[in-house]
Amino acid sequence: MGALQAVLHDVRDALQASNHSFDYAQAAQVAHEVEIVRNPQARPPWVVASEVEGGFAPQLGSPEIIKIAEYAAAEGFRVMRFQLVDRRHDLIAQPEQDEWSEQLVEAFQERGQYGLQLLLRRDFPNVFLNGVELYLHPGIRIEIRRRGVLLTNDESRLRSFLTSAWKALRLS
């Protein structure tokens, strides 16, 4: 799968001041746009983002990953798994990674965002979502991770999905 990076733009750098006024409509638009750049060497997110003028890597913590998963499910994607980390952001070891992810995916499929959050709080209080893997027939896989790390086997589908999700969810 190809590696890409989501990059956001600092509104102050992206806007051109005209007559010393601040255009709030343009600022709101820029604040909710995402740029996707290739990262074939899988460099750290902040390195890739710093190469884009005014760019920075999005945080994408557990709440944002849950919102993206919910949006993806509504768009016809299947949530295949969640990538899990502990409070130090170290990956949860196998076999717990697969077992816990399976439980979380099942809770999400049965009760949506509410069921997923409930299970995380109740049974996994020190576990956080680091990413989500999505599947769309026929064979399109998209993985979205913390700090805007993206993996896919269909770059054009990833771009269209993430652009629409970013605007619809008003992520910034």
C-alpha positions as CSV (number, residue, x, y, z in Angstrom):
1,M,0.0,0.0,0.0
2,G,1.2,3.5,-0.8
3,A,2.1,5.9,2.0
4,L,0.7,9.4,2.1
5,Q,0.4,12.2,4.6
6,A,-2.5,14.5,5.4
7,V,-1.4,18.1,5.8
8,L,-3.3,21.1,7.1
9,H,-2.6,24.7,6.6
10,D,-2.1,27.5,9.1
11,V,-4.9,29.9,8.3
12,R,-2.7,32.9,8.9
13,D,-0.2,31.7,6.3
14,A,-2.7,30.6,3.8
15,L,-4.8,33.8,3.7
16,Q,-3.7,36.9,1.9
17,A,-4.6,40.0,3.9
18,S,-6.5,42.6,1.9
19,N,-6.9,46.1,3.2
20,H,-5.6,44.9,6.6
21,S,-8.9,43.0,7.1
22,F,-9.3,39.3,7.9
23,D,-11.8,37.4,5.7
24,Y,-13.5,35.0,8.1
25,A,-15.3,33.1,5.3
26,Q,-12.0,32.3,3.6
27,A,-10.4,31.5,6.9
28,A,-13.2,29.0,7.7
29,Q,-12.8,27.4,4.3
30,V,-9.0,27.1,4.6
31,A,-9.2,25.7,8.1
32,H,-11.3,22.8,7.0
33,E,-9.3,21.7,3.9
34,V,-6.8,18.9,3.9
35,E,-4.0,18.4,1.4
36,I,-2.7,15.0,0.7
37,V,1.0,14.6,-0.2
38,R,2.9,11.5,-1.1
39,N,5.3,10.0,1.5
40,P,7.0,7.1,-0.2
41,Q,9.9,7.0,2.3
42,A,7.4,6.9,5.2
43,R,9.1,9.9,6.8
44,P,7.6,11.2,10.1
45,P,4.4,13.3,9.7
46,W,5.9,16.6,10.9
47,V,8.8,16.3,8.4
48,V,6.5,15.8,5.5
49,A,4.1,18.6,6.7
50,S,7.0,21.1,7.2
51,E,7.9,20.8,3.5
52,V,4.5,22.3,2.6
53,E,4.3,26.1,3.1
54,G,2.3,26.8,6.2
55,G,1.6,23.1,6.6
56,F,1.3,21.0,9.8
57,A,0.3,17.4,10.5
58,P,-3.2,17.0,12.0
59,Q,-3.5,15.3,15.5
60,L,-6.3,12.8,14.7
61,G,-6.8,11.4,18.1
62,S,-9.4,8.8,19.2
63,P,-12.4,11.2,18.9
64,E,-11.5,12.1,15.3
65,I,-10.7,8.5,14.3
66,I,-14.2,7.5,15.6
67,K,-15.8,10.3,13.6
68,I,-14.0,9.2,10.4
69,A,-15.0,5.6,11.0
70,E,-18.6,6.6,11.4
71,Y,-18.5,8.8,8.3
72,A,-16.8,6.0,6.3
73,A,-19.5,3.4,7.4
74,A,-22.2,5.8,6.2
75,E,-20.4,6.1,2.9
76,G,-20.4,2.3,2.3
77,F,-17.0,1.4,3.8
78,R,-16.5,-1.5,6.1
79,V,-14.5,-0.8,9.3
80,M,-12.0,-3.7,9.3
81,R,-9.9,-3.0,12.4
82,F,-8.8,-0.3,14.8
83,Q,-5.1,0.1,15.6
84,L,-4.6,0.4,19.3
85,V,-2.0,2.1,21.5
86,D,-1.4,2.6,25.2
87,R,-1.2,5.9,27.0
88,R,2.5,6.3,25.9
89,H,1.4,5.7,22.3
90,D,3.1,2.4,22.1
91,L,1.3,-0.2,19.9
92,I,-0.6,-2.8,21.9
93,A,1.2,-6.1,21.5
94,Q,-0.2,-9.1,19.7
95,P,-2.4,-11.1,20.2
96,E,-4.2,-8.4,22.3
97,Q,-4.1,-6.0,19.4
98,D,-6.2,-8.3,17.2
99,E,-8.5,-9.5,19.9
100,W,-9.3,-6.1,21.3
101,S,-9.7,-4.5,17.8
102,E,-12.1,-7.3,16.9
103,Q,-14.2,-6.5,20.0
104,L,-14.2,-2.8,19.2
105,V,-15.1,-3.3,15.6
106,E,-18.0,-5.5,16.7
107,A,-19.2,-2.9,19.2
108,F,-19.0,-0.2,16.5
109,Q,-20.9,-2.3,13.9
110,E,-23.6,-3.2,16.4
111,R,-24.1,0.2,18.2
112,G,-22.1,2.7,16.3
113,Q,-20.0,5.5,17.9
114,Y,-21.8,5.1,21.2
115,G,-21.1,1.4,21.5
116,L,-17.4,1.9,20.6
117,Q,-16.9,4.7,23.1
118,L,-18.7,2.8,25.8
119,L,-16.6,-0.3,25.3
120,L,-13.4,1.8,25.2
121,R,-14.2,3.5,28.5
122,R,-15.6,0.4,30.3
123,D,-13.2,-2.4,29.2
124,F,-10.1,-0.6,27.8
125,P,-9.6,2.6,29.9
126,N,-5.9,3.0,29.1
127,V,-6.2,2.1,25.4
128,F,-6.5,4.7,22.6
129,L,-7.3,4.5,18.9
130,N,-4.2,5.1,16.7
131,G,-5.9,4.4,13.4
132,V,-8.7,2.7,11.5
133,E,-8.5,0.4,8.5
134,L,-11.4,0.7,6.0
135,Y,-12.5,-1.5,3.1
136,L,-14.6,-0.7,0.1
137,H,-15.6,-3.3,-2.4
138,P,-13.9,-4.2,-4.8
139,G,-10.7,-4.4,-2.8
140,I,-10.0,-0.8,-1.9
141,R,-8.2,-0.4,1.4
142,I,-7.6,2.8,3.3
143,E,-5.8,3.2,6.6
144,I,-6.0,6.5,8.5
145,R,-3.7,6.9,11.5
146,R,-2.9,9.4,14.1
147,R,-1.0,12.5,12.9
148,G,-2.5,12.1,9.4
149,V,-0.5,9.1,8.3
150,L,-2.4,7.5,5.3
151,L,-2.0,4.1,3.6
152,T,-4.0,3.0,0.6
153,N,-4.0,0.8,-2.5
154,D,-6.2,3.4,-4.3
155,E,-4.9,6.9,-4.0
156,S,-7.7,8.6,-6.0
157,R,-10.4,7.0,-3.8
158,L,-8.5,8.0,-0.6
159,R,-8.3,11.6,-1.8
160,S,-12.0,11.9,-2.6
161,F,-13.0,10.1,0.6
162,L,-10.8,12.1,2.9
163,T,-11.5,15.5,1.3
164,S,-15.3,14.9,1.7
165,A,-14.9,13.5,5.2
166,W,-12.7,16.4,6.3
167,K,-15.3,19.0,5.1
168,A,-18.4,17.1,6.4
169,L,-16.9,16.5,9.8
170,R,-15.3,19.9,10.0
171,L,-12.0,18.5,11.1
172,S,-9.1,20.9,11.6
